[in-house]
Amino acid sequence: MSAQLADPMTNPQRALSAQAMAYASVGNVAVGFDILGHTVAGAGDRAVVRRIDEPTVRIAAVHGCVTDLPLDAAANTAGAALLSLRRALGLRHGFEVELYKGIALGSGMGGSAASCVAALVAANALLERELPREALYGFAMDGESVASGSRHGDNIGPMLLGGLVLATRDRILRLPVPDSWHCALVHPHVVLETRRSRTVLADGFALHDVVTQHANLALVLTGCHRGDATLVREGLKDVLVEPRRAPLIPGFARVKQAALDHNALGASISGGGPSVFGWYERRDDAERAAAAMVAAFAEEGLASDALVSPINGPAATVLSEAAA
């Protein structure tokens, strides 16, 4: 397919720069490794994208809590995503990007995914005909793979659509969740790189554990569709990935128990870790759990930050557009 931007001389109303924000996410959601995730309000990455005449992508600067990201577009998640977009659409112009990082890398909160999604959503706003969010999915996976080494959509899908999303290789689908259900997400101040957290999964899994995990995923998905907390509480248990990654997170057992002690539907590792999340039917339970989880990390000598958000969190948003 191809798309062309309007010439700014003949279409002076078309924006030449746009700013977008993509929000943090909980990847995997315990039972949906690489295919299930949801967004979390309160933290995110911003991208300012400008149209340039040169047929290239430039990373102009990186600001915020992470500043040492590659400025080579092909090695940067945002840059790689925009390069993929340009190739697919046959665009004759290019993009210049400034990133404002609000999500730490190696946090288990979708830090690498947020940069490429924010950049794509901003760039999409500059196209003559904007693409639907679903059409940005493949470009975002191209960008995310630069950081993680694999194409998976459990962070990207929710960031594009908002809320809880099932992200397969070719499709993203937003799933219904009661508006009252909330997540407590706690990020300890320690880095756990995605590539490292994936190495502990290299060995195979026992068939009976795989079957159990499939059943748990089915219970969670059905419970969300029905708004049935009992089904979710029964299924939100990771028997595959969590046991192998837990030793990489200081005090994980203590923090998880703090989450469960406050009427959680379940609790586990967010993405590749080290962040830990819990699901709750009510916001007040999530807030009490978040405080208890922070205290549990403190007992391990780790400072941490807490976010409490509806599971139906926000989709990436265009914050502003400008003519120059």
C-alpha positions in Angstrom: 0.0 0.0 0.0 1.1 3.6 -0.4 0.2 6.9 1.1 1.4 10.4 0.3 1.4 13.5 2.4 -0.2 16.7 1.1 2.3 19.3 -0.1 2.4 22.0 2.7 2.3 24.7 0.0 -1.0 23.4 -1.3 -2.4 22.3 2.0 -1.2 24.8 4.6 -3.6 23.5 7.2 -1.7 20.1 7.4 0.3 19.8 10.6 4.1 19.5 10.2 4.8 18.4 13.8 2.9 16.5 16.4 3.4 15.4 20.0 2.0 12.1 21.3 2.1 10.2 24.6 2.1 6.4 25.1 1.4 5.1 28.6 3.0 2.4 30.7 1.8 -1.1 30.5 1.6 -4.5 32.4 2.8 -7.1 29.9 1.9 -10.8 30.1 -0.7 -10.2 32.9 0.7 -13.4 34.5 -1.0 -15.9 32.2 -0.7 -14.4 28.7 3.0 -14.5 28.0 3.8 -12.2 25.1 0.1 -11.9 24.1 -1.8 -10.2 26.9 -1.3 -6.7 28.4 -3.0 -3.6 29.6 -2.1 0.1 30.0 -1.5 2.0 33.3 -2.3 5.6 33.7 0.2 7.9 35.4 3.5 7.2 33.5 4.4 7.3 29.9 6.8 8.4 27.1 6.3 11.4 24.9 7.5 11.9 21.4 7.6 15.0 19.3 7.8 14.1 15.6 8.4 16.7 12.8 8.1 16.2 9.1 11.4 16.8 7.3 12.1 17.0 3.5 14.9 14.5 3.7 13.8 10.8 3.0 15.2 9.6 6.3 14.5 9.3 10.1 16.6 11.3 12.6 16.6 11.0 16.4 17.3 14.6 17.4 17.5 14.1 21.2 16.4 12.0 24.1 15.3 13.6 27.4 13.9 12.5 30.7 14.7 9.5 33.0 16.7 7.8 30.2 19.0 9.8 28.0 21.6 7.3 26.7 19.5 5.7 24.0 20.9 5.3 20.5 20.6 8.3 18.2 21.0 6.0 15.3 17.5 5.5 14.1 17.9 1.9 13.1 19.1 1.0 16.6 16.4 3.0 18.4 12.9 1.6 18.9 11.2 4.8 17.8 13.5 5.3 14.9 13.1 1.7 13.7 9.3 1.9 13.9 9.3 5.0 11.8 11.7 3.5 9.3 9.4 0.6 8.9 6.4 3.0 8.4 8.3 4.9 5.7 9.2 1.8 3.8 5.7 0.3 3.9 4.0 3.5 2.8 6.6 4.6 0.3 6.8 8.0 1.9 9.0 10.6 0.1 9.6 12.7 3.2 11.2 11.8 6.5 10.7 12.4 10.2 12.8 14.0 13.0 12.0 12.7 16.5 12.6 14.0 20.1 11.9 11.5 22.9 10.9 12.4 26.4 11.3 9.3 28.5 9.0 8.9 31.5 9.3 5.1 31.8 12.6 3.6 32.9 14.1 0.8 30.7 14.3 -2.6 32.3 11.4 -1.8 34.5 8.8 -4.2 33.2 6.5 -1.3 32.3 6.9 -1.3 28.6 9.6 1.4 28.4 11.0 0.4 25.0 7.5 -0.1 23.5 6.2 3.3 24.7 8.8 5.2 22.8 8.0 3.6 19.4 4.3 3.7 20.0 4.4 7.4 20.9 6.5 8.2 17.8 4.2 6.2 15.5 1.1 7.8 16.8 2.6 11.3 16.4 3.9 10.5 12.9 0.5 9.0 12.0 -1.1 12.4 12.8 1.1 13.9 10.1 0.0 11.6 7.3 -2.5 12.9 4.7 -4.7 10.0 5.6 -4.2 8.6 9.1 -4.0 4.9 9.5 -6.2 3.1 11.9 -4.4 2.1 15.1 -4.4 -1.5 14.2 -2.4 -0.8 11.1 0.4 0.6 13.2 0.8 -2.6 15.1 3.4 -4.3 12.7 5.5 -1.1 12.6 5.5 -1.0 16.4 6.6 -4.6 16.7 9.5 -3.8 14.2 10.6 -1.1 16.6 10.1 -3.1 19.8 12.2 -6.0 18.4 15.2 -3.7 18.4 15.2 -3.6 22.2 13.8 -7.0 23.1 15.2 -9.2 20.4 11.7 -10.6 19.5 8.4 -9.5 18.0 5.7 -9.5 20.7 2.8 -7.3 21.2 1.8 -7.6 24.8 3.0 -4.0 25.6 2.5 -2.4 22.1 -1.1 -3.6 21.6 -2.5 -2.1 24.8 -0.6 1.2 24.2 -2.2 1.5 20.8 -5.8 0.6 21.8 -5.9 1.2 25.5 -7.2 -1.1 28.2 -6.7 -4.9 28.2 -5.6 -6.2 24.8 -5.1 -9.6 23.3 -2.1 -9.2 20.9 -1.4 -12.1 18.5 1.2 -12.1 15.8 -1.2 -10.4 13.3 -4.0 -9.0 15.4 -4.8 -6.8 18.4 -8.2 -7.0 20.1 -9.3 -4.9 23.0 -11.1 -7.0 25.7 -13.9 -5.9 28.0 -13.1 -5.3 31.7 -15.4 -3.8 34.3 -14.5 -0.1 34.8 -14.3 -0.6 38.5 -11.4 -3.0 38.3 -8.0 -1.5 39.1 -4.4 -2.4 39.0 -1.6 -1.7 41.5 1.8 -1.6 39.9 4.9 -1.1 41.9 8.3 -0.5 40.3 11.4 -1.1 42.5 14.5 1.0 41.6 16.4 -1.8 40.1 17.0 -2.7 36.4 16.1 -6.1 34.9 16.7 -6.1 31.2 14.2 -7.9 29.1 16.8 -9.9 27.3 18.2 -11.2 30.6 14.7 -12.1 31.9 14.0 -14.0 28.7 17.2 -16.2 29.1 15.7 -18.0 32.1 12.9 -19.3 29.8 15.2 -21.0 27.4 14.6 -24.5 28.7 11.3 -26.3 27.9 8.2 -26.6 30.1 6.4 -29.6 31.4 3.3 -30.4 29.4 1.0 -30.5 32.4 2.2 -27.0 33.4 1.4 -25.7 29.8 -2.1 -27.2 30.0 -2.6 -25.6 33.4 -1.5 -22.2 32.1 -3.8 -22.5 29.1 -6.7 -23.2 31.4 -5.8 -20.3 33.6 -5.6 -17.9 30.6 -9.1 -19.2 29.5 -10.5 -18.5 32.9 -9.1 -15.0 33.0 -10.3 -14.1 29.5 -13.8 -15.5 30.2 -13.9 -13.8 33.6 -13.1 -10.4 32.0 -15.7 -10.8 29.3 -18.3 -11.8 31.9 -17.1 -9.4 34.6 -16.8 -12.4 36.8 -14.2 -11.8 39.5 -14.4 -15.4 40.7 -13.2 -16.8 37.4 -10.4 -14.3 37.2 -9.3 -15.0 40.8 -9.2 -18.7 40.0 -7.2 -18.2 36.8 -4.8 -15.4 37.5 -1.9 -17.6 38.5 1.3 -18.0 36.4 2.7 -21.5 36.7 5.2 -21.2 33.8 7.2 -17.9 33.7 6.9 -16.5 37.3 8.7 -19.4 39.0 11.7 -18.9 36.8 11.8 -15.1 36.9 11.0 -14.6 40.6 14.6 -15.3 41.8 15.7 -12.3 39.6 13.5 -9.9 41.7 14.7 -9.1 45.2 11.9 -9.8 47.7 9.4 -10.9 45.1 7.6 -13.4 47.3 7.2 -10.8 50.1 5.9 -8.2 47.6 3.5 -10.6 45.9 2.1 -11.7 49.3 1.5 -8.0 50.2 -0.4 -7.6 47.0 -2.5 -10.8 47.6 -3.3 -9.8 51.2 -5.5 -6.9 50.0 -8.3 -8.8 48.2 -6.3 -9.2 45.0 -7.8 -11.1 42.1 -4.2 -12.2 41.5 -0.6 -10.8 41.5 2.5 -11.5 39.5 5.5 -10.0 37.6 4.8 -7.2 35.2 6.4 -7.9 31.8 10.0 -9.1 32.3 10.1 -7.5 35.8 11.2 -6.3 38.2 7.8 -4.4 38.6 5.0 -6.4 40.4 1.3 -5.9 39.8 -2.0 -6.9 41.4 -5.5 -6.8 40.1 -8.4 -5.6 42.3 -12.2 -5.2 42.1 -12.0 -1.8 43.9 -9.7 1.1 43.7 -9.4 1.4 47.5 -8.1 -2.1 47.7 -5.6 -1.4 45.0 -4.4 1.7 46.8 -3.9 -0.1 50.1 -2.1 -2.9 48.3 0.2 -0.5 46.5 1.3 1.0 49.9 1.9 -2.5 51.3 3.9 -3.5 48.2 6.1 -0.4 48.5 6.7 -1.3 52.2 7.6 -4.8 51.3 10.2 -3.7 48.8 11.5 -1.3 51.4 12.1 -4.2 53.8 14.4 -5.6 51.1 16.3 -2.3 51.0 14.7 -1.1 47.7 12.9 2.2 47.1 10.0 1.9 44.7 7.3 3.8 42.9 3.6 2.9 42.8 0.9 3.5 40.3 -2.8 2.8 40.7 -4.9 2.8 37.6 -8.0 1.3 36.1 -7.3 -1.8 34.1 -9.1 0.0 31.3 -6.1 2.4 31.0 -5.6 5.0 28.4 -4.6 4.5 24.8 -1.7 6.5 23.3 -2.9 10.1 22.7 -1.9 12.9 20.3 -1.3 15.8 22.7 -0.7 18.6 20.1 -0.2 19.4 16.5 1.5 22.4 14.9 1.8 23.8 11.5 5.6 24.3 11.8 
